[in-house]
């Protein structure tokens, strides 16, 4: 028993912790930068960063791209759609995280994904397009109108005037064509945009939910403020009695 007691009183030596040397850390950093995984190809990622940096320095990019990271997102999204870096920079844009394609690049994106434009049925105020997939035989038709564009806020500038491109004529017809093709892509064949299209959908839903929460909080705050103001303006019984005297 005494031996057991002596053994239990012997202090336990803590397990030795692994301490990374500076050389260990350098090797880990190099492994992260050089090892391709199912998350990313680090060499490819670094090349995209270098290219994005050079494009930013050139000051020849669209005004919507303000930093290296935004340029990298454009180039990466474009790669999933088979675009060259310069095509992606000039033909893609994001609205609240949602990927969109500029007009002239829309039919090209469809063709890259194996779809063909069969026919347009159009006027100055609407355009119906039919696209088909030669491999599957699938056909899709949809209509986009000038009224749809107005409701979306596409047709007027900040001062409320009709934009030049939406005036009657060939420009409006082109915009309606691009509009209906974009609508078909987003509604029926989002795979044309690559897997990154889902990011925009989640982002948009999250932002809508956040806006709803903020709106509800603001309304609740206003209600509390009004209640406090009302209580301050109401006379209590003592004040009423004093007034009567």
Secondary structure, 3 states (H helix, E strand, C coil): CHHHHHHHHCCCCCCCCCCCCHHHHHHHHHHHHHCCCCCCCHHHHHHHHHHHHHHHHHCCCCCCCCCHHHHHHHHHHHHHCCCCHHHHHHHEEEECCEEEECHHHHHHHHHHCCEEEEEEEECCCEEEEEEEECCCCCEEEEEEEHHHHHHCCCCECCCCCECHHHCCCHHHHHHHHHHHHHHHHHHHCHHHHCCCHHHHHHHHHHHHHHHHHHHHHHHHHHHHHHHHHHHHHCCCHHHHHHHHC
